[in-house]
Amino acid sequence: PGLSYAWIFNNTTLDLQEDSRRFVSQATGSLSLAKVEPWDVGNYTCAVSSAGARRRVQGPPTALTLRGDGVMGEYEPKIEVRFPETTYAAKGSSVRLECFALGK
């Protein structure tokens, strides 16, 4: 509770409000990119903020590169679900469940 995640791309914070190809999970901090394009190549850094501690910490950068041969193989379609088997919520509260569809 109180943590939020953001990603920095080549020293600029990603604005993902209107981006349909990229998504940041506020449950895990994971960044998902759909259909990587040449302009996605660069360094990605995760930043975690804590409202309670009033602190922001950045991880090490991770480089994204494109393969020269363009071959990534076939991926079997699957749904990635990362939430508990049972989720409890109080009436009138908000709940976030995240699910990712992967594959080709």
N, C-alpha and C positions, 0 to 999 in steps of 0.2 A: 504493500500500500504506500502511496505517495511517490512512487517511482515513475518516471516517464523516460521514453527512449527517443532518440533522434539519430540520424545518420548524417555524416559530413562527407561530401564528395569533393576531392581535390581542394580542401580547405574552405568549401562553401557548404553551409547547412542545406540539405535537401528540403525543398518545399513540396511535400507530397499531397497537399490538399486536393489538387486537380489532376493528379497523376494516376492514370489507370493501369500503368505497367508496373509500378513499384508500390510496395506496401510494407509498413513497419508494424509488427505485432507489439501491442502495448502490454501483452502478457509475458512475452519472452524476449522482446527486443530484436528478434530476427528480422532481417531485411529480405524481402522476396522481390525478384525481378522477373518479369515475364517477357519473353522474346528480347534477349539481349541484342543491343545495337552497337555499332562501332563507337558511338559517342558515349556509351556507358563505361568504356575502358578508363581506368584510373584507380585512385586510391580511395577506399571507403573506411571511415572511422566511426565507431559507435560511441555515442555520448549518452550517459545516464545521468538524469537529474533527480535529486531528492528534494521534494518540497519541504519536508520536515527539517532536514539538515541544512537546507539552503545551500546545496553544493552540487556541482556538476563535475563528473569525471569522464575522461575520454580514454578509450582503449587504444591499442596500437593500430596503425593503418593496415588494411588488407588490400592487396593489389588485385584488380580484376583485369585479366588479359583475354584476348580472343585466341583460339587455336588457329594456327596457320592453315591447317588442312580442312577446317570447317566441319570436321566429323566429330559428333558428340555421341553417336549411337542412338538407339531407340530406347525409349523409356516406357515401361509398362504403366498405363494410367492407374492412379491410385489417389485416394483422399487421405490427406494428413490431418489428423485430429489431435489436438493437444489440450484437452481439458478433462477434468475429472469425470469419472463415470457418473457421479451424481453431483449436481450443482444446486445449492440451496440459495434462496433469495427471499428477502422480506417483501411483503406486498408493497407495491409502489416504488421499489428500488430498481436500479438498472443492472443488467447482467450482460457481460460480453462473452460470446463464444466464438472462437476463431477456428476456421477450417480452410485448408488449402488444397486445391486440385492440382495435381502434378501429372505430367505425362505428355506423350506425343502421339 
